[in-house]
């Protein structure tokens, strides 16, 4: 970090680094959504519906807190059905 604080990084590196946080987040989330009991779980999986709902809310509001609350509520309500 000390190295980069004194130097200017190339623009391509800066552009590339913008994708790292979302890539790590997606890798963590997709595993929890699609994998259950070490098997791919797609049919009847309420977490997939909740994921799309949260993605829409996150895109619209740009709020982490609202997105998390929406996700928790969606999983809870969909699992009751």
N, CA, C and O atoms as a Maestro MAE file, in Angstrom:
{
 s_m_m2io_version
 :::
 2.0.0
}

f_m_ct {
 s_m_title
 :::
 protein
 m_atom[324] {
  # First column is atom index #
  i_m_mmod_type
  r_m_x_coord
  r_m_y_coord
  r_m_z_coord
  i_m_residue_number
  s_m_chain_name
  s_m_pdb_residue_name
  s_m_pdb_atom_name
  i_m_atomic_number
  :::
  1 25 0.827 -1.171 0.000 1 A "UNK " " N  " 7
  2 3 0.000 0.000 0.000 1 A "UNK " " CA " 6
  3 2 0.880 1.246 0.000 1 A "UNK " " C  " 6
  4 15 0.565 2.240 -0.656 1 A "UNK " " O  " 8
  5 25 1.960 1.186 0.725 2 A "UNK " " N  " 7
  6 3 2.891 2.308 0.753 2 A "UNK " " CA " 6
  7 2 3.483 2.532 -0.635 2 A "UNK " " C  " 6
  8 15 3.714 3.669 -1.046 2 A "UNK " " O  " 8
  9 25 3.727 1.435 -1.353 3 A "UNK " " N  " 7
  10 3 4.268 1.528 -2.704 3 A "UNK " " CA " 6
  11 2 3.310 2.279 -3.624 3 A "UNK " " C  " 6
  12 15 3.731 3.158 -4.377 3 A "UNK " " O  " 8
  13 25 2.007 1.932 -3.566 4 A "UNK " " N  " 7
  14 3 1.036 2.551 -4.463 4 A "UNK " " CA " 6
  15 2 0.630 3.954 -4.016 4 A "UNK " " C  " 6
  16 15 0.123 4.729 -4.827 4 A "UNK " " O  " 8
  17 25 0.838 4.289 -2.763 5 A "UNK " " N  " 7
  18 3 0.468 5.629 -2.301 5 A "UNK " " CA " 6
  19 2 1.414 6.683 -2.857 5 A "UNK " " C  " 6
  20 15 1.044 7.853 -2.949 5 A "UNK " " O  " 8
  21 25 2.617 6.295 -3.227 6 A "UNK " " N  " 7
  22 3 3.605 7.233 -3.736 6 A "UNK " " CA " 6
  23 2 3.701 7.211 -5.263 6 A "UNK " " C  " 6
  24 15 4.370 8.055 -5.860 6 A "UNK " " O  " 8
  25 25 3.042 6.260 -5.879 7 A "UNK " " N  " 7
  26 3 3.113 6.129 -7.340 7 A "UNK " " CA " 6
  27 2 1.703 6.158 -7.929 7 A "UNK " " C  " 6
  28 15 0.713 5.877 -7.254 7 A "UNK " " O  " 8
  29 25 1.654 6.499 -9.182 8 A "UNK " " N  " 7
  30 3 0.368 6.478 -9.874 8 A "UNK " " CA " 6
  31 2 0.242 5.150 -10.619 8 A "UNK " " C  " 6
  32 15 1.120 4.773 -11.395 8 A "UNK " " O  " 8
  33 25 -0.858 4.456 -10.372 9 A "UNK " " N  " 7
  34 3 -1.070 3.169 -11.037 9 A "UNK " " CA " 6
  35 2 -1.644 3.419 -12.423 9 A "UNK " " C  " 6
  36 15 -2.308 4.430 -12.651 9 A "UNK " " O  " 8
  37 25 -1.393 2.508 -13.341 10 A "UNK " " N  " 7
  38 3 -1.958 2.670 -14.684 10 A "UNK " " CA " 6
  39 2 -3.489 2.624 -14.655 10 A "UNK " " C  " 6
  40 15 -4.084 1.987 -13.786 10 A "UNK " " O  " 8
  41 25 -4.102 3.297 -15.598 11 A "UNK " " N  " 7
  42 3 -5.556 3.362 -15.649 11 A "UNK " " CA " 6
  43 2 -6.183 1.987 -15.841 11 A "UNK " " C  " 6
  44 15 -7.243 1.718 -15.275 11 A "UNK " " O  " 8
  45 25 -5.554 1.103 -16.627 12 A "UNK " " N  " 7
  46 3 -6.110 -0.235 -16.846 12 A "UNK " " CA " 6
  47 2 -6.153 -1.017 -15.538 12 A "UNK " " C  " 6
  48 15 -7.086 -1.786 -15.307 12 A "UNK " " O  " 8
  49 25 -5.139 -0.826 -14.672 13 A "UNK " " N  " 7
  50 3 -5.116 -1.522 -13.390 13 A "UNK " " CA " 6
  51 2 -6.217 -0.998 -12.479 13 A "UNK " " C  " 6
  52 15 -6.885 -1.766 -11.786 13 A "UNK " " O  " 8
  53 25 -6.392 0.293 -12.488 14 A "UNK " " N  " 7
  54 3 -7.450 0.911 -11.682 14 A "UNK " " CA " 6
  55 2 -8.825 0.442 -12.145 14 A "UNK " " C  " 6
  56 15 -9.687 0.149 -11.316 14 A "UNK " " O  " 8
  57 25 -9.038 0.366 -13.444 15 A "UNK " " N  " 7
  58 3 -10.314 -0.115 -13.982 15 A "UNK " " CA " 6
  59 2 -10.538 -1.583 -13.619 15 A "UNK " " C  " 6
  60 15 -11.653 -1.977 -13.279 15 A "UNK " " O  " 8
  61 25 -9.500 -2.372 -13.691 16 A "UNK " " N  " 7
  62 3 -9.595 -3.794 -13.376 16 A "UNK " " CA " 6
  63 2 -9.916 -4.009 -11.902 16 A "UNK " " C  " 6
  64 15 -10.702 -4.896 -11.569 16 A "UNK " " O  " 8
  65 25 -9.329 -3.222 -11.021 17 A "UNK " " N  " 7
  66 3 -9.535 -3.376 -9.576 17 A "UNK " " CA " 6
  67 2 -10.964 -3.036 -9.148 17 A "UNK " " C  " 6
  68 15 -11.394 -3.459 -8.074 17 A "UNK " " O  " 8
  69 25 -11.691 -2.299 -9.943 18 A "UNK " " N  " 7
  70 3 -13.084 -1.978 -9.612 18 A "UNK " " CA " 6
  71 2 -13.968 -3.220 -9.603 18 A "UNK " " C  " 6
  72 15 -15.007 -3.234 -8.942 18 A "UNK " " O  " 8
  73 25 -13.569 -4.261 -10.328 19 A "UNK " " N  " 7
  74 3 -14.371 -5.484 -10.427 19 A "UNK " " CA " 6
  75 2 -14.052 -6.517 -9.347 19 A "UNK " " C  " 6
  76 15 -14.791 -7.491 -9.202 19 A "UNK " " O  " 8
  77 25 -12.998 -6.334 -8.603 20 A "UNK " " N  " 7
  78 3 -12.588 -7.318 -7.598 20 A "UNK " " CA " 6
  79 2 -13.625 -7.476 -6.482 20 A "UNK " " C  " 6
  80 15 -13.998 -8.611 -6.185 20 A "UNK " " O  " 8
  81 25 -14.115 -6.400 -5.844 21 A "UNK " " N  " 7
  82 3 -15.080 -6.606 -4.755 21 A "UNK " " CA " 6
  83 2 -16.359 -7.313 -5.193 21 A "UNK " " C  " 6
  84 15 -16.831 -8.208 -4.491 21 A "UNK " " O  " 8
  85 25 -16.924 -6.939 -6.325 22 A "UNK " " N  " 7
  86 3 -18.164 -7.571 -6.772 22 A "UNK " " CA " 6
  87 2 -17.920 -9.016 -7.175 22 A "UNK " " C  " 6
  88 15 -18.801 -9.860 -7.006 22 A "UNK " " O  " 8
  89 25 -16.750 -9.312 -7.700 23 A "UNK " " N  " 7
  90 3 -16.428 -10.699 -8.063 23 A "UNK " " CA " 6
  91 2 -16.318 -11.589 -6.828 23 A "UNK " " C  " 6
  92 15 -16.827 -12.710 -6.820 23 A "UNK " " O  " 8
  93 25 -15.660 -11.093 -5.796 24 A "UNK " " N  " 7
  94 3 -15.553 -11.861 -4.560 24 A "UNK " " CA " 6
  95 2 -16.917 -12.056 -3.912 24 A "UNK " " C  " 6
  96 15 -17.229 -13.147 -3.433 24 A "UNK " " O  " 8
  97 25 -17.727 -11.006 -3.897 25 A "UNK " " N  " 7
  98 3 -19.058 -11.090 -3.319 25 A "UNK " " CA " 6
  99 2 -19.911 -12.105 -4.084 25 A "UNK " " C  " 6
  100 15 -20.607 -12.917 -3.474 25 A "UNK " " O  " 8
  101 25 -19.857 -12.058 -5.400 26 A "UNK " " N  " 7
  102 3 -20.642 -12.983 -6.220 26 A "UNK " " CA " 6
  103 2 -20.215 -14.430 -5.980 26 A "UNK " " C  " 6
  104 15 -21.060 -15.322 -5.898 26 A "UNK " " O  " 8
  105 25 -18.915 -14.665 -5.867 27 A "UNK " " N  " 7
  106 3 -18.435 -16.022 -5.625 27 A "UNK " " CA " 6
  107 2 -18.946 -16.565 -4.293 27 A "UNK " " C  " 6
  108 15 -19.302 -17.740 -4.197 27 A "UNK " " O  " 8
  109 25 -18.984 -15.727 -3.279 28 A "UNK " " N  " 7
  110 3 -19.476 -16.166 -1.973 28 A "UNK " " CA " 6
  111 2 -20.983 -16.375 -1.971 28 A "UNK " " C  " 6
  112 15 -21.472 -17.356 -1.412 28 A "UNK " " O  " 8
  113 25 -21.716 -15.465 -2.588 29 A "UNK " " N  " 7
  114 3 -23.174 -15.521 -2.564 29 A "UNK " " CA " 6
  115 2 -23.707 -16.659 -3.426 29 A "UNK " " C  " 6
  116 15 -24.601 -17.386 -2.994 29 A "UNK " " O  " 8
  117 25 -23.185 -16.827 -4.620 30 A "UNK " " N  " 7
  118 3 -23.705 -17.850 -5.515 30 A "UNK " " CA " 6
  119 2 -23.535 -19.250 -4.938 30 A "UNK " " C  " 6
  120 15 -24.389 -20.111 -5.147 30 A "UNK " " O  " 8
  121 25 -22.454 -19.486 -4.224 31 A "UNK " " N  " 7
  122 3 -22.264 -20.798 -3.605 31 A "UNK " " CA " 6
  123 2 -23.368 -21.046 -2.576 31 A "UNK " " C  " 6
  124 15 -23.939 -22.136 -2.535 31 A "UNK " " O  " 8
  125 25 -23.668 -20.065 -1.761 32 A "UNK " " N  " 7
  126 3 -24.700 -20.247 -0.734 32 A "UNK " " CA " 6
  127 2 -26.102 -20.339 -1.325 32 A "UNK " " C  " 6
  128 15 -26.978 -20.976 -0.741 32 A "UNK " " O  " 8
  129 25 -26.319 -19.718 -2.461 33 A "UNK " " N  " 7
  130 3 -27.650 -19.738 -3.072 33 A "UNK " " CA " 6
  131 2 -27.895 -21.040 -3.829 33 A "UNK " " C  " 6
  132 15 -28.969 -21.626 -3.698 33 A "UNK " " O  " 8
  133 25 -26.946 -21.498 -4.599 34 A "UNK " " N  " 7
  134 3 -27.173 -22.611 -5.518 34 A "UNK " " CA " 6
  135 2 -26.729 -23.978 -5.005 34 A "UNK " " C  " 6
  136 15 -27.137 -24.997 -5.562 34 A "UNK " " O  " 8
  137 25 -25.909 -24.027 -3.965 35 A "UNK " " N  " 7
  138 3 -25.395 -25.309 -3.472 35 A "UNK " " CA " 6
  139 2 -26.035 -25.613 -2.123 35 A "UNK " " C  " 6
  140 15 -25.994 -24.794 -1.205 35 A "UNK " " O  " 8
  141 25 -26.629 -26.803 -2.015 36 A "UNK " " N  " 7
  142 3 -27.235 -27.258 -0.765 36 A "UNK " " CA " 6
  143 2 -26.922 -28.736 -0.604 36 A "UNK " " C  " 6
  144 15 -27.169 -29.523 -1.517 36 A "UNK " " O  " 8
  145 25 -26.386 -29.118 0.533 37 A "UNK " " N  " 7
  146 3 -25.992 -30.514 0.803 37 A "UNK " " CA " 6
  147 2 -25.026 -31.033 -0.260 37 A "UNK " " C  " 6
  148 15 -25.148 -32.171 -0.716 37 A "UNK " " O  " 8
  149 25 -24.073 -30.201 -0.649 38 A "UNK " " N  " 7
  150 3 -23.055 -30.539 -1.654 38 A "UNK " " CA " 6
  151 2 -23.652 -30.919 -3.007 38 A "UNK " " C  " 6
  152 15 -23.037 -31.669 -3.766 38 A "UNK " " O  " 8
  153 25 -24.841 -30.410 -3.314 39 A "UNK " " N  " 7
  154 3 -25.471 -30.659 -4.608 39 A "UNK " " CA " 6
  155 2 -26.044 -29.355 -5.149 39 A "UNK " " C  " 6
  156 15 -26.399 -28.452 -4.391 39 A "UNK " " O  " 8
  157 25 -26.126 -29.276 -6.454 40 A "UNK " " N  " 7
  158 3 -26.735 -28.129 -7.107 40 A "UNK " " CA " 6
  159 2 -28.232 -28.144 -6.825 40 A "UNK " " C  " 6
  160 15 -28.906 -29.137 -7.100 40 A "UNK " " O  " 8
  161 25 -28.747 -27.067 -6.286 41 A "UNK " " N  " 7
  162 3 -30.152 -26.985 -5.882 41 A "UNK " " CA " 6
  163 2 -30.812 -25.827 -6.626 41 A "UNK " " C  " 6
  164 15 -30.666 -24.665 -6.248 41 A "UNK " " O  " 8
  165 25 -31.540 -26.164 -7.690 42 A "UNK " " N  " 7
  166 3 -32.178 -25.121 -8.499 42 A "UNK " " CA " 6
  167 2 -33.698 -25.202 -8.402 42 A "UNK " " C  " 6
  168 15 -34.358 -24.175 -8.249 42 A "UNK " " O  " 8
  169 25 -34.252 -26.382 -8.486 43 A "UNK " " N  " 7
  170 3 -35.708 -26.556 -8.497 43 A "UNK " " CA " 6
  171 2 -36.273 -26.338 -7.093 43 A "UNK " " C  " 6
  172 15 -35.860 -26.998 -6.139 43 A "UNK " " O  " 8
  173 25 -37.207 -25.420 -6.979 44 A "UNK " " N  " 7
  174 3 -37.865 -25.155 -5.706 44 A "UNK " " CA " 6
  175 2 -36.998 -24.399 -4.706 44 A "UNK " " C  " 6
  176 15 -37.298 -24.400 -3.512 44 A "UNK " " O  " 8
  177 25 -35.958 -23.771 -5.156 45 A "UNK " " N  " 7
  178 3 -35.038 -23.056 -4.281 45 A "UNK " " CA " 6
  179 2 -35.524 -21.612 -4.115 45 A "UNK " " C  " 6
  180 15 -35.445 -20.812 -5.047 45 A "UNK " " O  " 8
  181 25 -36.024 -21.290 -2.925 46 A "UNK " " N  " 7
  182 3 -36.556 -19.943 -2.684 46 A "UNK " " CA " 6
  183 2 -35.449 -18.908 -2.593 46 A "UNK " " C  " 6
  184 15 -35.704 -17.713 -2.745 46 A "UNK " " O  " 8
  185 25 -34.225 -19.350 -2.346 47 A "UNK " " N  " 7
  186 3 -33.115 -18.402 -2.256 47 A "UNK " " CA " 6
  187 2 -32.807 -17.754 -3.607 47 A "UNK " " C  " 6
  188 15 -32.286 -16.640 -3.658 47 A "UNK " " O  " 8
  189 25 -33.130 -18.450 -4.702 48 A "UNK " " N  " 7
  190 3 -32.910 -17.865 -6.029 48 A "UNK " " CA " 6
  191 2 -33.864 -16.693 -6.251 48 A "UNK " " C  " 6
  192 15 -33.462 -15.648 -6.763 48 A "UNK " " O  " 8
  193 25 -35.113 -16.867 -5.870 49 A "UNK " " N  " 7
  194 3 -36.093 -15.779 -5.998 49 A "UNK " " CA " 6
  195 2 -35.666 -14.597 -5.134 49 A "UNK " " C  " 6
  196 15 -35.723 -13.449 -5.575 49 A "UNK " " O  " 8
  197 25 -35.242 -14.878 -3.908 50 A "UNK " " N  " 7
  198 3 -34.786 -13.822 -2.999 50 A "UNK " " CA " 6
  199 2 -33.562 -13.109 -3.562 50 A "UNK " " C  " 6
  200 15 -33.430 -11.893 -3.419 50 A "UNK " " O  " 8
  201 25 -32.668 -13.856 -4.201 51 A "UNK " " N  " 7
  202 3 -31.471 -13.259 -4.783 51 A "UNK " " CA " 6
  203 2 -31.814 -12.241 -5.864 51 A "UNK " " C  " 6
  204 15 -31.244 -11.151 -5.902 51 A "UNK " " O  " 8
  205 25 -32.748 -12.602 -6.744 52 A "UNK " " N  " 7
  206 3 -33.143 -11.667 -7.791 52 A "UNK " " CA " 6
  207 2 -33.859 -10.449 -7.216 52 A "UNK " " C  " 6
  208 15 -33.679 -9.330 -7.697 52 A "UNK " " O  " 8
  209 25 -34.654 -10.668 -6.206 53 A "UNK " " N  " 7
  210 3 -35.337 -9.560 -5.541 53 A "UNK " " CA " 6
  211 2 -34.329 -8.602 -4.903 53 A "UNK " " C  " 6
  212 15 -34.440 -7.385 -5.053 53 A "UNK " " O  " 8
  213 25 -33.357 -9.153 -4.198 54 A "UNK " " N  " 7
  214 3 -32.332 -8.325 -3.558 54 A "UNK " " CA " 6
  215 2 -31.474 -7.604 -4.600 54 A "UNK " " C  " 6
  216 15 -31.105 -6.447 -4.398 54 A "UNK " " O  " 8
  217 25 -31.156 -8.261 -5.693 55 A "UNK " " N  " 7
  218 3 -30.373 -7.608 -6.751 55 A "UNK " " CA " 6
  219 2 -31.118 -6.402 -7.303 55 A "UNK " " C  " 6
  220 15 -30.516 -5.355 -7.543 55 A "UNK " " O  " 8
  221 25 -32.416 -6.541 -7.506 56 A "UNK " " N  " 7
  222 3 -33.214 -5.406 -7.987 56 A "UNK " " CA " 6
  223 2 -33.274 -4.277 -6.980 56 A "UNK " " C  " 6
  224 15 -33.143 -3.109 -7.348 56 A "UNK " " O  " 8
  225 25 -33.470 -4.608 -5.721 57 A "UNK " " N  " 7
  226 3 -33.522 -3.582 -4.670 57 A "UNK " " CA " 6
  227 2 -32.163 -2.901 -4.524 57 A "UNK " " C  " 6
  228 15 -32.093 -1.681 -4.380 57 A "UNK " " O  " 8
  229 25 -31.099 -3.675 -4.560 58 A "UNK " " N  " 7
  230 3 -29.759 -3.102 -4.436 58 A "UNK " " CA " 6
  231 2 -29.446 -2.177 -5.602 58 A "UNK " " C  " 6
  232 15 -28.857 -1.113 -5.413 58 A "UNK " " O  " 8
  233 25 -29.832 -2.575 -6.794 59 A "UNK " " N  " 7
  234 3 -29.591 -1.740 -7.969 59 A "UNK " " CA " 6
  235 2 -30.389 -0.440 -7.883 59 A "UNK " " C  " 6
  236 15 -29.885 0.634 -8.212 59 A "UNK " " O  " 8
  237 25 -31.627 -0.550 -7.441 60 A "UNK " " N  " 7
  238 3 -32.517 0.618 -7.382 60 A "UNK " " CA " 6
  239 2 -32.130 1.574 -6.252 60 A "UNK " " C  " 6
  240 15 -32.093 2.787 -6.460 60 A "UNK " " O  " 8
  241 25 -31.841 1.040 -5.051 61 A "UNK " " N  " 7
  242 3 -31.609 1.904 -3.891 61 A "UNK " " CA " 6
  243 2 -30.143 2.210 -3.631 61 A "UNK " " C  " 6
  244 15 -29.828 3.237 -3.031 61 A "UNK " " O  " 8
  245 25 -29.245 1.342 -4.068 62 A "UNK " " N  " 7
  246 3 -27.811 1.466 -3.784 62 A "UNK " " CA " 6
  247 2 -27.538 1.499 -2.273 62 A "UNK " " C  " 6
  248 15 -26.579 2.125 -1.823 62 A "UNK " " O  " 8
  249 25 -28.381 0.826 -1.505 63 A "UNK " " N  " 7
  250 3 -28.254 0.809 -0.051 63 A "UNK " " CA " 6
  251 2 -28.007 -0.620 0.417 63 A "UNK " " C  " 6
  252 15 -28.811 -1.516 0.161 63 A "UNK " " O  " 8
  253 25 -26.889 -0.821 1.104 64 A "UNK " " N  " 7
  254 3 -26.559 -2.140 1.619 64 A "UNK " " CA " 6
  255 2 -27.546 -2.552 2.710 64 A "UNK " " C  " 6
  256 15 -27.968 -3.707 2.755 64 A "UNK " " O  " 8
  257 25 -27.913 -1.628 3.580 65 A "UNK " " N  " 7
  258 3 -28.816 -1.946 4.688 65 A "UNK " " CA " 6
  259 2 -30.188 -2.381 4.173 65 A "UNK " " C  " 6
  260 15 -30.732 -3.385 4.633 65 A "UNK " " O  " 8
  261 25 -30.742 -1.642 3.238 66 A "UNK " " N  " 7
  262 3 -32.061 -1.984 2.686 66 A "UNK " " CA " 6
  263 2 -31.986 -3.320 1.944 66 A "UNK " " C  " 6
  264 15 -32.926 -4.114 1.998 66 A "UNK " " O  " 8
  265 25 -30.880 -3.567 1.257 67 A "UNK " " N  " 7
  266 3 -30.708 -4.822 0.523 67 A "UNK " " CA " 6
  267 2 -30.648 -6.016 1.469 67 A "UNK " " C  " 6
  268 15 -31.261 -7.050 1.205 67 A "UNK " " O  " 8
  269 25 -29.918 -5.877 2.563 68 A "UNK " " N  " 7
  270 3 -29.795 -6.973 3.525 68 A "UNK " " CA " 6
  271 2 -31.143 -7.253 4.188 68 A "UNK " " C  " 6
  272 15 -31.542 -8.408 4.332 68 A "UNK " " O  " 8
  273 25 -31.835 -6.198 4.588 69 A "UNK " " N  " 7
  274 3 -33.154 -6.372 5.217 69 A "UNK " " CA " 6
  275 2 -34.129 -7.009 4.238 69 A "UNK " " C  " 6
  276 15 -34.912 -7.882 4.612 69 A "UNK " " O  " 8
  277 25 -34.082 -6.571 2.984 70 A "UNK " " N  " 7
  278 3 -34.947 -7.159 1.957 70 A "UNK " " CA " 6
  279 2 -34.638 -8.645 1.771 70 A "UNK " " C  " 6
  280 15 -35.552 -9.462 1.661 70 A "UNK " " O  " 8
  281 25 -33.354 -8.995 1.735 71 A "UNK " " N  " 7
  282 3 -32.965 -10.391 1.573 71 A "UNK " " CA " 6
  283 2 -33.419 -11.266 2.729 71 A "UNK " " C  " 6
  284 15 -33.926 -12.368 2.519 71 A "UNK " " O  " 8
  285 25 -33.238 -10.780 3.939 72 A "UNK " " N  " 7
  286 3 -33.672 -11.550 5.104 72 A "UNK " " CA " 6
  287 2 -35.189 -11.738 5.108 72 A "UNK " " C  " 6
  288 15 -35.686 -12.834 5.366 72 A "UNK " " O  " 8
  289 25 -35.910 -10.669 4.823 73 A "UNK " " N  " 7
  290 3 -37.376 -10.754 4.792 73 A "UNK " " CA " 6
  291 2 -37.846 -11.668 3.666 73 A "UNK " " C  " 6
  292 15 -38.784 -12.445 3.844 73 A "UNK " " O  " 8
  293 25 -37.198 -11.575 2.510 74 A "UNK " " N  " 7
  294 3 -37.611 -12.385 1.361 74 A "UNK " " CA " 6
  295 2 -37.401 -13.873 1.648 74 A "UNK " " C  " 6
  296 15 -38.285 -14.685 1.378 74 A "UNK " " O  " 8
  297 25 -36.252 -14.230 2.184 75 A "UNK " " N  " 7
  298 3 -35.987 -15.645 2.487 75 A "UNK " " CA " 6
  299 2 -36.960 -16.145 3.544 75 A "UNK " " C  " 6
  300 15 -37.481 -17.255 3.428 75 A "UNK " " O  " 8
  301 25 -37.213 -15.342 4.575 76 A "UNK " " N  " 7
  302 3 -38.135 -15.734 5.613 76 A "UNK " " CA " 6
  303 2 -39.545 -15.944 5.064 76 A "UNK " " C  " 6
  304 15 -40.171 -16.973 5.318 76 A "UNK " " O  " 8
  305 25 -40.040 -14.959 4.309 77 A "UNK " " N  " 7
  306 3 -41.407 -15.052 3.790 77 A "UNK " " CA " 6
  307 2 -41.551 -16.159 2.742 77 A "UNK " " C  " 6
  308 15 -42.554 -16.872 2.729 77 A "UNK " " O  " 8
  309 25 -40.570 -16.303 1.879 78 A "UNK " " N  " 7
  310 3 -40.656 -17.337 0.833 78 A "UNK " " CA " 6
  311 2 -40.531 -18.742 1.431 78 A "UNK " " C  " 6
  312 15 -41.124 -19.685 0.908 78 A "UNK " " O  " 8
  313 25 -39.783 -18.891 2.498 79 A "UNK " " N  " 7
  314 3 -39.678 -20.215 3.104 79 A "UNK " " CA " 6
  315 2 -40.944 -20.599 3.857 79 A "UNK " " C  " 6
  316 15 -41.163 -21.782 4.118 79 A "UNK " " O  " 8
  317 25 -41.780 -19.631 4.211 80 A "UNK " " N  " 7
  318 3 -43.053 -19.898 4.871 80 A "UNK " " CA " 6
  319 2 -44.100 -20.421 3.890 80 A "UNK " " C  " 6
  320 15 -45.058 -21.083 4.288 80 A "UNK " " O  " 8
  321 25 -43.911 -20.120 2.610 81 A "UNK " " N  " 7
  322 3 -44.889 -20.522 1.579 81 A "UNK " " CA " 6
  323 2 -44.758 -22.004 1.275 81 A "UNK " " C  " 6
  324 15 -45.491 -22.530 0.437 81 A "UNK " " O  " 8
  :::
 }
 m_bond[323] {
  # First column is bond index #
  i_m_from
  i_m_to
  i_m_order
  :::
  1 1 2 1
  2 2 3 1
  3 3 4 2
  4 3 5 1
  5 5 6 1
  6 6 7 1
  7 7 8 2
  8 7 9 1
  9 9 10 1
  10 10 11 1
  11 11 12 2
  12 11 13 1
  13 13 14 1
  14 14 15 1
  15 15 16 2
  16 15 17 1
  17 17 18 1
  18 18 19 1
  19 19 20 2
  20 19 21 1
  21 21 22 1
  22 22 23 1
  23 23 24 2
  24 23 25 1
  25 25 26 1
  26 26 27 1
  27 27 28 2
  28 27 29 1
  29 29 30 1
  30 30 31 1
  31 31 32 2
  32 31 33 1
  33 33 34 1
  34 34 35 1
  35 35 36 2
  36 35 37 1
  37 37 38 1
  38 38 39 1
  39 39 40 2
  40 39 41 1
  41 41 42 1
  42 42 43 1
  43 43 44 2
  44 43 45 1
  45 45 46 1
  46 46 47 1
  47 47 48 2
  48 47 49 1
  49 49 50 1
  50 50 51 1
  51 51 52 2
  52 51 53 1
  53 53 54 1
  54 54 55 1
  55 55 56 2
  56 55 57 1
  57 57 58 1
  58 58 59 1
  59 59 60 2
  60 59 61 1
  61 61 62 1
  62 62 63 1
  63 63 64 2
  64 63 65 1
  65 65 66 1
  66 66 67 1
  67 67 68 2
  68 67 69 1
  69 69 70 1
  70 70 71 1
  71 71 72 2
  72 71 73 1
  73 73 74 1
  74 74 75 1
  75 75 76 2
  76 75 77 1
  77 77 78 1
  78 78 79 1
  79 79 80 2
  80 79 81 1
  81 81 82 1
  82 82 83 1
  83 83 84 2
  84 83 85 1
  85 85 86 1
  86 86 87 1
  87 87 88 2
  88 87 89 1
  89 89 90 1
  90 90 91 1
  91 91 92 2
  92 91 93 1
  93 93 94 1
  94 94 95 1
  95 95 96 2
  96 95 97 1
  97 97 98 1
  98 98 99 1
  99 99 100 2
  100 99 101 1
  101 101 102 1
  102 102 103 1
  103 103 104 2
  104 103 105 1
  105 105 106 1
  106 106 107 1
  107 107 108 2
  108 107 109 1
  109 109 110 1
  110 110 111 1
  111 111 112 2
  112 111 113 1
  113 113 114 1
  114 114 115 1
  115 115 116 2
  116 115 117 1
  117 117 118 1
  118 118 119 1
  119 119 120 2
  120 119 121 1
  121 121 122 1
  122 122 123 1
  123 123 124 2
  124 123 125 1
  125 125 126 1
  126 126 127 1
  127 127 128 2
  128 127 129 1
  129 129 130 1
  130 130 131 1
  131 131 132 2
  132 131 133 1
  133 133 134 1
  134 134 135 1
  135 135 136 2
  136 135 137 1
  137 137 138 1
  138 138 139 1
  139 139 140 2
  140 139 141 1
  141 141 142 1
  142 142 143 1
  143 143 144 2
  144 143 145 1
  145 145 146 1
  146 146 147 1
  147 147 148 2
  148 147 149 1
  149 149 150 1
  150 150 151 1
  151 151 152 2
  152 151 153 1
  153 153 154 1
  154 154 155 1
  155 155 156 2
  156 155 157 1
  157 157 158 1
  158 158 159 1
  159 159 160 2
  160 159 161 1
  161 161 162 1
  162 162 163 1
  163 163 164 2
  164 163 165 1
  165 165 166 1
  166 166 167 1
  167 167 168 2
  168 167 169 1
  169 169 170 1
  170 170 171 1
  171 171 172 2
  172 171 173 1
  173 173 174 1
  174 174 175 1
  175 175 176 2
  176 175 177 1
  177 177 178 1
  178 178 179 1
  179 179 180 2
  180 179 181 1
  181 181 182 1
  182 182 183 1
  183 183 184 2
  184 183 185 1
  185 185 186 1
  186 186 187 1
  187 187 188 2
  188 187 189 1
  189 189 190 1
  190 190 191 1
  191 191 192 2
  192 191 193 1
  193 193 194 1
  194 194 195 1
  195 195 196 2
  196 195 197 1
  197 197 198 1
  198 198 199 1
  199 199 200 2
  200 199 201 1
  201 201 202 1
  202 202 203 1
  203 203 204 2
  204 203 205 1
  205 205 206 1
  206 206 207 1
  207 207 208 2
  208 207 209 1
  209 209 210 1
  210 210 211 1
  211 211 212 2
  212 211 213 1
  213 213 214 1
  214 214 215 1
  215 215 216 2
  216 215 217 1
  217 217 218 1
  218 218 219 1
  219 219 220 2
  220 219 221 1
  221 221 222 1
  222 222 223 1
  223 223 224 2
  224 223 225 1
  225 225 226 1
  226 226 227 1
  227 227 228 2
  228 227 229 1
  229 229 230 1
  230 230 231 1
  231 231 232 2
  232 231 233 1
  233 233 234 1
  234 234 235 1
  235 235 236 2
  236 235 237 1
  237 237 238 1
  238 238 239 1
  239 239 240 2
  240 239 241 1
  241 241 242 1
  242 242 243 1
  243 243 244 2
  244 243 245 1
  245 245 246 1
  246 246 247 1
  247 247 248 2
  248 247 249 1
  249 249 250 1
  250 250 251 1
  251 251 252 2
  252 251 253 1
  253 253 254 1
  254 254 255 1
  255 255 256 2
  256 255 257 1
  257 257 258 1
  258 258 259 1
  259 259 260 2
  260 259 261 1
  261 261 262 1
  262 262 263 1
  263 263 264 2
  264 263 265 1
  265 265 266 1
  266 266 267 1
  267 267 268 2
  268 267 269 1
  269 269 270 1
  270 270 271 1
  271 271 272 2
  272 271 273 1
  273 273 274 1
  274 274 275 1
  275 275 276 2
  276 275 277 1
  277 277 278 1
  278 278 279 1
  279 279 280 2
  280 279 281 1
  281 281 282 1
  282 282 283 1
  283 283 284 2
  284 283 285 1
  285 285 286 1
  286 286 287 1
  287 287 288 2
  288 287 289 1
  289 289 290 1
  290 290 291 1
  291 291 292 2
  292 291 293 1
  293 293 294 1
  294 294 295 1
  295 295 296 2
  296 295 297 1
  297 297 298 1
  298 298 299 1
  299 299 300 2
  300 299 301 1
  301 301 302 1
  302 302 303 1
  303 303 304 2
  304 303 305 1
  305 305 306 1
  306 306 307 1
  307 307 308 2
  308 307 309 1
  309 309 310 1
  310 310 311 1
  311 311 312 2
  312 311 313 1
  313 313 314 1
  314 314 315 1
  315 315 316 2
  316 315 317 1
  317 317 318 1
  318 318 319 1
  319 319 320 2
  320 319 321 1
  321 321 322 1
  322 322 323 1
  323 323 324 2
  :::
 }
}
